[in-house]
Amino acid sequence: MVCFCFLVDQKRKMKRTKPVAGMCSRCGGGASVADMKTDTRFCYIPFYSKSWKAIVCTFCGTTLKSYH
């Protein structure tokens, strides 16, 4: 069972960003809306992909709100 944990991973990529009004609650940086894509891989072979939108901080990269 321990081996299974190392064979599955997820990668998040930011495709496109657009600045929005607002500030990060953690660091005070600016916020932007990003089109995100999550790829789930098993043994480095992608088998599931999901696209979604999120509001992220431009300074620290924290996801402030996500829209799945």
C-alpha positions as CSV (number, residue, x, y, z in Angstrom):
1,M,0.0,0.0,0.0
2,V,2.9,2.4,0.7
3,C,4.1,1.9,-2.9
4,F,0.8,3.1,-4.3
5,C,1.3,6.6,-2.7
6,F,4.4,7.2,-4.7
7,L,2.9,6.2,-8.0
8,V,0.0,8.7,-8.1
9,D,0.6,12.4,-8.2
10,Q,-1.3,15.6,-9.1
11,K,0.0,18.7,-10.9
12,R,-1.7,22.1,-11.0
13,K,-0.9,24.5,-13.8
14,M,-2.1,28.1,-14.2
15,K,-3.1,28.6,-17.8
16,R,-4.2,32.3,-18.0
17,T,-4.5,35.1,-15.4
18,K,-6.4,38.3,-15.3
19,P,-6.1,40.9,-12.5
20,V,-9.1,41.6,-10.3
21,A,-9.9,44.1,-7.6
22,G,-9.0,42.8,-4.2
23,M,-6.2,41.9,-1.9
24,C,-4.8,38.7,-0.4
25,S,-5.9,38.2,3.2
26,R,-2.6,36.5,4.1
27,C,0.1,38.8,2.7
28,G,-1.8,41.9,1.3
29,G,-0.7,41.3,-2.3
30,G,-2.9,41.8,-5.3
31,A,-5.4,39.1,-6.5
32,S,-6.0,37.7,-10.0
33,V,-8.4,35.2,-11.6
34,A,-6.7,32.2,-13.1
35,D,-7.8,29.4,-15.3
36,M,-6.3,26.3,-13.6
37,K,-5.8,22.8,-14.8
38,T,-5.2,19.8,-12.6
39,D,-3.7,16.6,-14.1
40,T,-3.7,13.4,-12.1
41,R,-1.1,10.9,-13.2
42,F,-0.4,7.2,-12.4
43,C,3.1,6.1,-13.1
44,Y,3.7,9.4,-15.0
45,I,0.8,8.6,-17.4
46,P,-2.0,11.2,-17.2
47,F,-5.4,9.6,-16.7
48,Y,-7.6,12.4,-15.3
49,S,-7.7,16.1,-16.1
50,K,-9.9,18.9,-14.8
51,S,-10.1,22.6,-15.6
52,W,-11.4,25.2,-13.2
53,K,-11.2,28.8,-12.2
54,A,-9.6,30.2,-9.0
55,I,-8.8,33.6,-7.4
56,V,-5.1,33.5,-6.5
57,C,-2.7,35.9,-4.9
58,T,-0.1,37.3,-7.3
59,F,2.6,37.6,-4.6
60,C,2.4,34.4,-2.4
61,G,0.4,32.2,-4.8
62,T,-2.3,31.2,-2.3
63,T,-5.6,30.0,-3.7
64,L,-8.1,32.4,-2.1
65,K,-11.3,31.0,-3.7
66,S,-11.9,28.2,-6.2
67,Y,-14.8,27.7,-8.6
68,H,-15.0,24.0,-9.7
